[in-house]
Amino acid sequence: MGIGRRGALALSVLAVAAMLAAASGGVSARAGFGVKVSGNHLTTLAGRTIRLLGVNRSGAEYMCTNPNANSVFDGPTSAASIATIKSWHVNAVRVPLNEDCWLDINGANPRLSGAPYRAAVERYVRALNAAGLYVILDLHWAAPGANLPTAEWLMADEDHSPSFWESVANRFKTDRGVVFDLFNEPHVSWPCWRDGCTTTYTLPSGANVTYRTAGMQQLVDLVRSTGAANPIMLGGNSWGTDERQWANYEPADPDHQLIVSFHSYPTECDSVSCWNTTVAPLANKTPVVTGEFGEGDCKATYALRYMRWADAHHISYLAWAWDATDRGWSCDGPALIVDYNGKPTGYGIGVKSHLDELWRRHLLVRGASAHFVK
């Protein structure tokens, strides 16, 4: 602790810069860097057991739908900003995406969609990997037909989601530091979740849109058809909170690289009893990554309760979200930070202090910064 927070951050910035300079061809300079599924846990490519503990870097799902926006991301993506995220002792960042911006369709901001969007996402992924951070690419907003997605629909759509994942998988299939999260928060029937169906979504205007969804099995098959062996996260139903039928509807994966994605907020399945009966049994057989968790009351009471439970069950988790209140976000976001210098909100203080404690404990016990290594 002797050099203090400012000194540690300065060294971290220099370390990120050095790793960025050392990286070649978009591959991290760290030997064995990468993540894979091995039984019911995740490991590095070298076989060392890990958990993914980190934050969501929201922005790329919505900035590109704003005709007045000038950046794909909301806030900085520089080496210094990555060092700030890493100073919270995280090892993973989840990056939500918008399929229409990636594909350059349906009137997304032309300055921020298509090739510029894809290039910005790829640069950020490479920079995060070079800093030793794993990346989860999440299809967050998707919509059928001529609808520009500006909110969460019921499920991935047959019109565009397969093209999105084919393109993303081809672009990142050689990067084993990347995990694919096929759809953010499904809320359809379980047969529809796996196999697709025709369903109806009600727009904010009150108009109904009937469309064909893309099921998880179709999307898994498509990703694997590109040759991508990356781990794949599959979010549960009811906005990612209901995992009761996940095992019964688990898609077939020839590479056996599927991960249960669970979202935890004080809304549904928000008790230890629910976690014990629905999430813990899955974690005994399949890796579980909590793609999102948080609370909207400016506190961290719920977040701390969930993190401590997840620690005891060797479950990964990424807090929502690395967004700043001085940029318009608020407690009910929930926002982890006051500004992009990393000053935490009340909620962020709880998350950061817990991650700090895990880091200190592992340093003392094992001599390594080891939620990277269990």
Secondary structure, DSSP 4 states (H G I P E B T S, - for coil): -TTHHHHHHHHHHHHHHHHHHH-BTTB-SSTT---EEETTEEE-TTS-EE--EEEE-TTTTTGGG-TT---SSSS--SHHHHHHHHTT---EEEEEEEHHHHHT-TT--TTTSSHHHHHHHHHHHHHHHHTT-EEEEEEEE--STTPPP-S--SS-BTTTHHHHHHHHHHHHTT-TTEEEE--S---S-HHHHHH--EEEEE-TTS-EEEEEBPPHHHHHHHHHHTT----EEEE-HHHHTB-TTTGGGPPP-TT--EEEEEEE-SSSS-SHHHIIIIIHHHHTTS-EEEEEE--SSS--HHHHHHHHHHHHTT-EEEES---BGGGT--TTTT-SBSSTT--B-HHHHHHHHHHHHHHHHHHHHHSS-TTS--
